[in-house]
Amino acid sequence: MLSEEEKEELKAELVQLEDEITTLRQVLSAKERHLVEIKQKLGMNLMNELKQNFSKSWHDMQTTTAYKKTHETLSHAGQKATAAFSNVGTAISKKFGDMRNSPTFKSFEERVETTVTSLKTKVGGMNPNGGSFEEVLSSTAHASAQSLAGGSRRTKEEELQC
């Protein structure tokens, strides 16, 4: 337990500390106002300070050994990934080339060509001037549009014969 005299001394010290803290807060506030005034006179603002702080922090981070090691590791990994993707692309291109030269693909390609030629001949045979496949499609579309505008209805068979 504290004696009455000790309690009084502690209370006096407490009041003195509170007064000092109040004085220090007032001094700090005055110094902060003065700081703002000086920064305004120098043309410094919050955005500039943030930029400077960010730049400094970024520079400080880049100079750390952890950043350097991570950067080096990721750079190396990126180089390896690029090489791997390049190898995969080359392999796929080679496989497509091999597939295109395979007998199965050649047979399929010949069948498609034969079918297209046959269609062109059949469609072109109905047109006395021949014409390309695109021209026949265009004229058929034009004829269909005219028949719909004129109000006449045709069956699908009749449209194919045009």
Phi, psi and chi 1 to 4 in degrees:
 res  aa     phi    psi   chi1   chi2   chi3   chi4
   1 MET       -  150.2  -71.2  -68.1 -115.6      -
   2 LEU   -97.3  145.2  -64.2  174.4      -      -
   3 SER   -77.4  166.9   68.7      -      -      -
   4 GLU   -62.1  -36.7  -74.1  -62.1  -43.4      -
   5 GLU   -66.3  -42.9 -172.2  177.1  -49.2      -
   6 GLU   -65.5  -39.8  -69.5  173.2  -28.8      -
   7 LYS   -62.1  -42.0  -76.2 -177.9 -176.1 -179.7
   8 GLU   -64.8  -40.8  -71.4  -60.1  -41.3      -
   9 GLU   -63.9  -43.4  -75.4  178.0   19.4      -
  10 LEU   -66.0  -39.0  -72.4  175.2      -      -
  11 LYS   -64.6  -39.6  -76.3 -178.7 -176.5 -179.9
  12 ALA   -66.5  -41.6      -      -      -      -
  13 GLU   -64.7  -39.5 -172.2  177.6  -16.3      -
  14 LEU   -62.2  -45.5  179.9   63.8      -      -
  15 VAL   -62.8  -41.9  169.0      -      -      -
  16 GLN   -63.6  -44.1 -177.4 -176.0   -2.5      -
  17 LEU   -63.1  -42.5  -75.9  173.1      -      -
  18 GLU   -62.2  -39.3  -72.6  174.3  -14.5      -
  19 ASP   -65.2  -42.3  -72.8  -16.5      -      -
  20 GLU   -64.0  -42.1  -72.6  175.9    4.9      -
  21 ILE   -62.6  -42.9  -70.1  171.5      -      -
  22 THR   -61.8  -43.9  -57.9      -      -      -
  23 THR   -62.8  -44.8  -56.5      -      -      -
  24 LEU   -62.0  -39.1  -71.1  172.2      -      -
  25 ARG   -63.6  -40.8  -77.4 -174.3 -179.0  148.3
  26 GLN   -65.8  -42.4  -69.6  170.8   -9.0      -
  27 VAL   -63.9  -44.6  169.0      -      -      -
  28 LEU   -60.9  -44.5  178.6   61.3      -      -
  29 SER   -60.4  -43.7  179.0      -      -      -
  30 ALA   -63.7  -41.3      -      -      -      -
  31 LYS   -66.4  -39.0  -64.3 -127.0 -179.3 -132.2
  32 GLU   -64.4  -41.3  -74.3  175.3  -22.0      -
  33 ARG   -61.6  -43.8  -80.1 -167.7  -55.7  -87.1
  34 HIS   -62.5  -40.6 -173.7   62.7      -      -
  35 LEU   -60.1  -46.1  174.8   74.3      -      -
  36 VAL   -61.1  -42.2  168.3      -      -      -
  37 GLU   -61.9  -44.2  -70.4  171.1    4.7      -
  38 ILE   -63.9  -43.8  -69.4  172.4      -      -
  39 LYS   -62.8  -39.4  -76.4 -177.0  178.1 -177.5
  40 GLN   -63.1  -42.2  -73.8  175.5  -14.6      -
  41 LYS   -63.6  -34.4  -73.2  178.7 -177.6  177.5
  42 LEU   -84.3   -4.6  -67.9  173.3      -      -
  43 GLY    79.3   17.3      -      -      -      -
  44 MET   -88.7  137.6  -61.0  171.0   68.7      -
  45 ASN  -133.3 -179.7   59.9   23.8      -      -
  46 LEU   -62.3  -39.9 -178.2   61.6      -      -
  47 MET   -64.0  -43.0 -172.7   57.8  100.3      -
  48 ASN   -62.6  -40.7  -72.4  -19.3      -      -
  49 GLU   -63.2  -42.8  -76.1 -173.4   56.8      -
  50 LEU   -62.3  -42.4  -70.9  174.0      -      -
  51 LYS   -60.6  -46.0  -74.7  179.5 -172.7  177.1
  52 GLN   -63.1  -43.6  -71.5  173.8   -7.9      -
  53 ASN   -63.5  -42.3  -71.6  -18.0      -      -
  54 PHE   -64.1  -45.5 -179.3   75.9      -      -
  55 SER   -60.5  -44.0  -66.1      -      -      -
  56 LYS   -64.5  -44.1 -176.4 -179.2 -178.2  -42.9
  57 SER   -63.7  -41.4  -62.8      -      -      -
  58 TRP   -64.1  -43.7  179.0 -111.7      -      -
  59 HIS   -63.0  -45.2  175.9   67.7      -      -
  60 ASP   -60.3  -40.7  -68.7  -13.2      -      -
  61 MET   -66.9  -41.1 -175.1 -168.2   67.7      -
  62 GLN   -66.1  -21.9  -74.6 -179.8  -39.0      -
  63 THR   -89.1   -4.0   57.6      -      -      -
  64 THR   -75.3  151.2   63.2      -      -      -
  65 THR   -67.3  -33.7   56.2      -      -      -
  66 ALA   -62.3  -43.7      -      -      -      -
  67 TYR   -63.8  -45.4  176.1   84.8      -      -
  68 LYS   -60.9  -43.8  -71.5  177.1 -178.1  176.4
  69 LYS   -65.4  -42.9  -74.0 -178.8 -178.9  178.4
  70 THR   -64.2  -43.8  -58.0      -      -      -
  71 HIS   -60.2  -45.9 -177.6  -24.6      -      -
  72 GLU   -62.3  -44.2 -175.9  179.3  -49.6      -
  73 THR   -64.3  -46.1  -58.5      -      -      -
  74 LEU   -67.1  -36.2  -70.1  176.9      -      -
  75 SER   -63.6  -44.4  177.1      -      -      -
  76 HIS   -63.6  -43.1 -174.1   66.5      -      -
  77 ALA   -63.4  -39.3      -      -      -      -
  78 GLY   -63.4  -40.5      -      -      -      -
  79 GLN   -63.8  -41.3  -70.0  170.2   -4.3      -
  80 LYS   -66.5  -41.1  -72.7 -158.9  177.0 -126.4
  81 ALA   -63.8  -41.0      -      -      -      -
  82 THR   -61.9  -44.0  -59.2      -      -      -
  83 ALA   -63.7  -41.1      -      -      -      -
  84 ALA   -63.9  -45.0      -      -      -      -
  85 PHE   -63.7  -37.5  -75.9  130.5      -      -
  86 SER   -63.2  -43.1  175.6      -      -      -
  87 ASN   -64.3  -39.9  -69.8  -20.7      -      -
  88 VAL   -64.6  -44.1  166.5      -      -      -
  89 GLY   -60.8  -42.2      -      -      -      -
  90 THR   -63.8  -42.9  -57.8      -      -      -
  91 ALA   -63.9  -42.3      -      -      -      -
  92 ILE   -64.7  -43.1  -70.8  172.9      -      -
  93 SER   -60.4  -42.5  -64.4      -      -      -
  94 LYS   -63.5  -42.3 -174.5  178.3 -178.4  -45.7
  95 LYS   -63.8  -42.1  -74.4  -68.9 -178.3 -173.8
  96 PHE   -63.6  -40.4  -83.3  133.5      -      -
  97 GLY   -62.3  -44.9      -      -      -      -
  98 ASP   -62.0  -41.4  -67.2  -12.5      -      -
  99 MET   -65.6  -39.8 -176.1  177.7   79.5      -
 100 ARG   -66.3  -30.0 -178.2  140.4 -156.5 -115.7
 101 ASN   -89.0   -0.6  -66.3  -33.0      -      -
 102 SER   -74.6  152.6   71.9      -      -      -
 103 PRO   -60.1  -36.0  -16.9   23.6      -      -
 104 THR   -63.5  -46.6  -55.1      -      -      -
 105 PHE   -66.5  -41.2 -172.4   82.1      -      -
 106 LYS   -59.0  -43.4  -68.5  -79.0 -173.2 -164.8
 107 SER   -62.5  -44.7  172.8      -      -      -
 108 PHE   -62.9  -43.6  174.3   73.7      -      -
 109 GLU   -62.2  -41.4 -172.2  176.3   34.2      -
 110 GLU   -64.5  -39.1  -72.0  170.1    5.4      -
 111 ARG   -64.8  -42.7  -73.8 -176.9 -171.0  161.3
 112 VAL   -63.4  -45.6  169.5      -      -      -
 113 GLU   -60.4  -43.0  -75.0  176.1    6.0      -
 114 THR   -62.3  -43.5  -57.1      -      -      -
 115 THR   -64.1  -45.0  -56.4      -      -      -
 116 VAL   -63.5  -43.8  169.2      -      -      -
 117 THR   -62.2  -42.1  -56.5      -      -      -
 118 SER   -62.7  -44.1  173.0      -      -      -
 119 LEU   -63.5  -42.4  -76.3  172.7      -      -
 120 LYS   -63.0  -40.3  -78.5 -175.4  177.1 -179.7
 121 THR   -65.3  -45.6  -57.1      -      -      -
 122 LYS   -64.5  -46.6  -73.0 -179.7 -177.1  177.7
 123 VAL   -69.7  -42.4  172.3      -      -      -
 124 GLY   -69.2  -28.0      -      -      -      -
 125 GLY   -65.2  -27.1      -      -      -      -
 126 MET   -79.3  -20.1  -66.8  178.0 -161.4      -
 127 ASN   -97.9  120.6 -175.7   -8.6      -      -
 128 PRO   -62.3  -27.8   12.7  -19.4      -      -
 129 ASN   -88.9    1.1  -62.9  -29.8      -      -
 130 GLY    80.3 -112.0      -      -      -      -
 131 GLY    98.9  158.5      -      -      -      -
 132 SER   -81.9  165.7   70.9      -      -      -
 133 PHE   -59.4  -41.3 -172.9   65.5      -      -
 134 GLU   -64.2  -40.3  -69.3   78.4   16.0      -
 135 GLU   -63.8  -41.1  -70.3  171.9  -11.2      -
 136 VAL   -63.9  -44.3  172.4      -      -      -
 137 LEU   -61.2  -42.9  -75.5  176.9      -      -
 138 SER   -63.8  -45.2  176.2      -      -      -
 139 SER   -66.9  -36.3   66.7      -      -      -
 140 THR   -65.2  -42.7  -56.9      -      -      -
 141 ALA   -64.0  -40.3      -      -      -      -
 142 HIS   -65.7  -43.1 -177.2   68.5      -      -
 143 ALA   -64.2  -38.7      -      -      -      -
 144 SER   -65.3  -39.8  -65.6      -      -      -
 145 ALA   -65.8  -39.5      -      -      -      -
 146 GLN   -67.5  -40.6  -75.6 -179.3  -15.9      -
 147 SER   -67.6  -35.6   68.2      -      -      -
 148 LEU   -70.3  -35.9  -71.5  175.6      -      -
 149 ALA   -70.1  -34.3      -      -      -      -
 150 GLY   -79.1   -9.4      -      -      -      -
 151 GLY    88.5   -3.2      -      -      -      -
 152 SER   -83.5  145.4   81.9      -      -      -
 153 ARG  -110.8  137.1  -66.1 -144.1  173.7 -110.6
 154 ARG  -120.8  158.8  -65.8 -174.0 -173.3  176.7
 155 THR   -84.3  165.6   63.3      -      -      -
 156 LYS   -61.7  -34.9  -69.7 -152.5 -175.8  -99.2
 157 GLU   -62.9  -42.6 -135.2  172.7  -84.4      -
 158 GLU   -65.8  -38.7  -70.8  173.5  -27.5      -
 159 GLU   -65.1  -37.4  -73.1  178.5    9.0      -
 160 LEU   -69.2  -29.9  -71.3  175.4      -      -
 161 GLN   -74.9  -20.2  -70.9  177.9   -3.3      -
 162 CYS   -68.2      -  -74.5      -      -      -
